[in-house]
Amino acid sequence: MPSLVFLPGLACDERLFEAQRPALPSALHVQVSDAHARHDRIEAMAAAVLAENAGPLILCGASMGGMVAMEAARQDPARIAGLALLGTNARAETPEMFELRGSAIELFENGEARDVIEFNAGIAFHPSRVGDTALLQRYVDLVLDAGVQQLVRQNRALMVRPDARPHLPALRCPVLVMCGDNDRLTPPECSREIAALIPQAELVWVAQCGHMLTMERPEVVNATLGAWLERWVEAA
């Protein structure tokens, strides 16, 4: 049976998936990678995930983690038994986002990380969550705990990330694409594009949800991801 490896998003860690762990099929061997915290390019992060996890792999990546998952599938498609791509983007960085990230990096380095992340929290979730101060604070704490060095390094990695779209049509493993229907950080059109490029992709919209779907709508993510993963348990 393949191992399941979770790949966190920008400046996140295993806490991003803490609501999912109890809902996973018990037969699966599960790891949460920290390769994104130790390498400065998406390509190197993906290579580390492949090197540090033996055998066939199911990769579940959120946002930047999804980019790492797609790159791992490009580097060694024979090792990838399945991909779950949550709120992610296959495109290379746009000039507009390159400039915005550069400005954010300057603010991080000038000691203004909290201001940036608290503002970002306001658009990372569905507008209906604006009054859920506990949820937003969990997000702010999670990202700030990564520290300025990680925020800078990982944003720079995203600024020079490869375009994953050319290799996606060659994927032959099962692929689950999930996205919040009101994701303002990685718009739904990005998930729609990924699903259209991959022959065996299943596209699932999470209603009334923004970018942080594992934290915001864990019950929907758990039900969808759990049912999708059961195919490997049943086949074992």
N, C-alpha and C positions, 0 to 999 in steps of 0.2 A: 504494500500500500504506500502511496506517495506520502511524504511529509508536507505539512502545511506550514508555510512561513509567512508571517505578517510583516509588511513593510510600511512603517509609519510615514506620515507626511512631514513636511517642513517643520523642523524644530520640535517634533513630537517624539514620544517614546511608547513603551508598552501600554501606558495608560490610555492611549487612543483607542485601544481594542479591549479594554478591561470588561466592557459590557458584553462582548462577544464570546469571551473564553468559556463561560458556563454553558453556553448554548451550542457548543460545537459537538459533533459526534465523538464520543469518548474513545473510539478506536483510533482516532487520528493522533499522530505525533505532531505537536504544535510548538513552534518557535516564533519569537519576535526578534527580527534582525535589528542590529544597531549599526549596520554597515554605513548608513547615511551619516552617522555621527563621527565616522573615522576616515572618510575619504572625501575628496574635494571635486570629484566629477561623477556624473550619473553613470558613465561607463565603468569607472572603478568601483562604485557602489555595487553595481550589478555583478561584476566579476567576483567581488568578495562574497556576495550572497551565494553564488554558485560554488565557490571554493570551500565555504564554511558549512555547507549543508549537503550531506551525501544523498545519493540516490535520486529517484524521480521526485519532482517538487510541484506542489500547488502553491502559487504565489498570490497572496492577497494584498494588494497595495492601494493605499489611499493617497490621492493627490500626487505629491512627488514620489511616494512609494509606488504608485501605479506606473510612473515613468521608469523607475528602476526595474519594475517587473517586466515591462515591455522590452527594455534593453537586455535583460537577462534572457528573454525568449529569443531575441535576435542573436545573442552570443552563443547560446547552446539550446536550440529548439528541441533537440531530442530529450533533454532532461526535464522539460516542462510538461507536466501532466495536465495542468489547468491554470487559468489566470482569472482572478477576480479583480476587476479594476473599478475603484470607487472614486467618483468625482475627480477624474484625472483628464489629462490632455496629451495627445500624441504629437502635437505640433512643436516646432522649435519656438524659441522666444520671439515675440514680436518686438519691433523697435520701440513701441510705446511702453511695453512692460519692461524692456531692458532699461529704459530711462527711469521708470518708476522704481525699479529695484535698486538702481544706482543711487537714487535719492534716499531711499530707505536705509541703505547701507551707511550713508553719511550720517543719518540721524542715529543709527545704532552706535556708530563709533563716537558720536558726540554725547553719548549718555542719555539719549531720548528713546530708548527701546520701549519702555512702558507706554509712552504716549502713542507710539506707532501701533503697538499690539492691541492696546485698548480700543483704538479707532478701528483696527482691523476686525476685532471681535464683533463690532456693530454690523459688519457686512458678511461675516462668516456664517451666520445663522439666519434662519427664516425671520422675516420681520415680526412675526407673532411671538418670537422668543425674546424680544427686546426687554421685557420685564422680568425675565428669568435670570436674575442677577447671579444666582449660584452657578448656573450653567456657564454663563459668560465668564465668571471668575475662574472656574475650572479650566477653561480654555486659556485665559490670560496666564494663569499660574503655570500651566503645562508648557506654553511656549517660552515664557520668561525663564523657566528653570533650565532651558537649554543653554542659556548664556549668550552673550554678545558674539563670541567667537563662532559659535555654531550658526547663529542667525546670519552672520556675514558670509561664512563659508558656504552654507547651503543655498543662500540666495545667489551667490556667484555661480554655483553649480547649475542652477536653473537658468541663469543668463546664457550659458553656453551649451545647454543640453542639445542632444541630437534630435532630429526630426524622426520620429518612430514610424510615421505613416508608410514609407516605402516597403517595409518588411512585414507589415501587418497582414496583407492578403495571403502570405505564405504560411501563416499559423494554421495548424490542424488540430490543436487541442481545444477542449471546451473552454469557452470564455464567457464570464458573467460581467456585464457592464452595468453599474448602478450609479445613479446620479440624483441628487435632490432636484426637484422640479423648479426650484427658485434659487439655484446655486449662482451667486453673484461673483464668485472668485474664479470658478471654472465653469463657464456657461454650459447649459445642456447641449448646445450644438456640438461641443467637443466630444461628449459621450456619444451622441448620435453619429458623428463622423467615425469614431472608433468602431462602433458596432457595424456600420455599413461596410467597413473595410475588411472585417474578419469573417470568414465563411461560417464559422460555427458560433457566432456571438449571440448571446441573449441579452437584450436591453431591458432594464427594469427602472422605472421612474419611482422615486420615493416622494410621495405627495406631502405638501406643506413642509418642505425641508430645504435647508440651504446647503452649504459646503461641507459642514462637519457632520455628515450623516451617521457615523458610528456613535457619536455622542448625542446627537439631536433626536434621531428616530431609531434607537437601538432595537426596538421590538420588530420593526420592519426589516432592518438589516439582518437581524438574527434569524428570522423566519426564512428569508430569502436565501441567505448564505448557507444556513443549516440544511435546507432542502437540496440546494445545489451540491453540497459536499457529500450528501448521502449516496450519490451514485458510486463513489469510490468505495465506501463501506459495503454497499450491496454487492459490488463486483469482487471484493476481497474473499 
